[in-house]
């Protein structure tokens, strides 16, 4: 097919919603492979991750943004600014909500932002695998009048239910346009950034609740050996307190070893080669309230993602 034909559609779609509604899980499902990290802890996604879905009818560039929430520190404010700014920069908005008739303060805040935007909004009711089919209509009714939705699509990000229907609906609202990325591109994230995020994901999943928000991961070295068979990666987990450092390392280094072992498996899958991963832990007190350190750890609001 000639991708310059008039029928070819391409454009940008953003996934927004409160933290922990399944935005990253849905994006990974739509793309067909793991790009965004997932965990059951809120605020997992910190940067705006760009991924690309290409098929015969066109190309969708997804922006997975941090959850919109009330910010408690400079890192939180940075995350909210990115999410809210994205609303006006895309062709279509996917607003993910949980299957519930309760519309809380977090959702009301998002409704306010969406009602000020001229971008078409698709309401995506996620996690329908957790409720009875007949209940879904009551959730649709609860939300229907809150915003002038272009479409309402119930899905299960975890199970992939209604995935194709959602993709077809997104294409309805995209303009005719060129291919922005090659067919085999799935993300514009640098490999180093994805590797750092995979390590952070394992830490998020394995550590206790009070620690994960206060960690960042930096890649100090990522170098292929001369024989081309192994990549050496040195990474540092940054935390905010000495007591956190002890927990991350664990008894006789057991926790750090576990994080490294689980991360290495996924990094090897990503890079399609053997990996020798070494992890260190450093304490940088109050880094989430330091403009310099936030930027130093890769969270740049003015970056082109």
Helices and strands as residue ranges (DSSP letters): E 9-16, H 23-31, E 49-55, E 58-64, H 74-86, E 92-97, H 105-115, E 120-125, G 128-130, G 133-135, H 136-144, E 151-154, H 163-172, H 191-206, G 212-214, E 216-224, E 230-239, H 242-249, G 251-253, H 254-271, E 274-283, G 287-289, H 291-296
